[in-house]
Amino acid sequence: MSPEEVRALVRSQIGDPWDRRNLHGCDLRECLVDPPEKLSLVKATDETDTEGWLVLREDPGGGPGYAVVYHEESGEFGLTQFAEGWAPCLLGLYGHFFDAFDAM
């Protein structure tokens, strides 16, 4: 997929509720990563490598915290954690964009 295709997928899954926030108070307009960025990730379940598209970051400034990724291989959105000194970790796959967003 291209960044443009991932962007279109995210926007189609968001639909109309652009004012929706999660428990961390993430504002969709501020936290979406545009254009989406392809990342190397480590799976929390078995520490194997995988890739995902970074589509939303809890801290738009790039600090530690949670993020939503699109895992192209599975066709699902997942939750990733950024921690200083560690590779981004794919915590799990949740399906729909808002399932991952709300799991944050």
N, C-alpha and C positions, 0 to 999 in steps of 0.2 A: 504494500500500500504506500501511497505517497502521503506527505503531511497534509495536503489538501483533502484527500479522501478521509483521513482520520478526523480532521477538523469537521468535515461535513457529517460524519457519523456521530461525533460528540454533540454537535448542535441539533441533530435530528432526535437524539435521545433526550436532550434537555427540553426541547419543545418550547412551551410558553412560560414555565415557572422560573424566570430568571431572578426572581427575588428570593427564591428558596435558599435557606442556609442549613448547615448541619450543626451538630453539637459543638463543634469548634468555631462556629461563627464564620465559616468561609463564605465569602461573597463570590459568586460564580464569575461576575464580570472582572473582578480583580485577580482571582486565583487561576483562571484558565491560562494555560500555556499556549501562546499563539505566535508562531506555528508550533504544533506538537513536535517533540524531540524524541528520536529513537535512543533508548538507553540500554546498556548492559545491566542485567539484574542478577541477583543471587536468590534462588528460591529458599524460603525459610524452612520448608518441609524437608528438603534433602540436600541443600547447599549446592545444587547444580546450577549451572549458568543458563540464562534465558534472556530474551529481549522483550522490551515493551515500549510503547509510545507514551511518553510523559504528557498528560493532557491537563492536569490540574495539580497545583502545588499549594499546600496549606500556607506556606510562607513564600509569597511571590518574590521575596528578596533572595531566595535560595538557601536559607538556613536549614537547620535540622527540622524534622517534622514529617508529616504524612503527605502522601500524594496519591493521585489516581492515575493509573496507567491503563492503556489498552493493550491487551495481550493478543496480538494478531494470530498466533498459532492456535489458540483456543477460541478466539472470537468473543472473549469476555473482558470486562473491565475488572481491575483488581486494585488492591491497596498496597502501596509501597511505603517503606519508611527510609528516610534519609537520616543518617547519624554521622557525626564527625569522625573521620578516620576509618569508615566502613563503606563498602560498596552498597549501593541502593538495594534494599531487601524486599522481594516480593512476598508479602505476608499471606496473601490468599487471593483467589479469584471469586467474584461475586455475581457475575452476569451483567446486568444492566448498569449503566453509568451511575444512576442514583443509588443502587444497592451498594456500590463501592464508596460513593460519596458519603452516604449515611453511616457506613461502617467505620468511618474515620473517628 
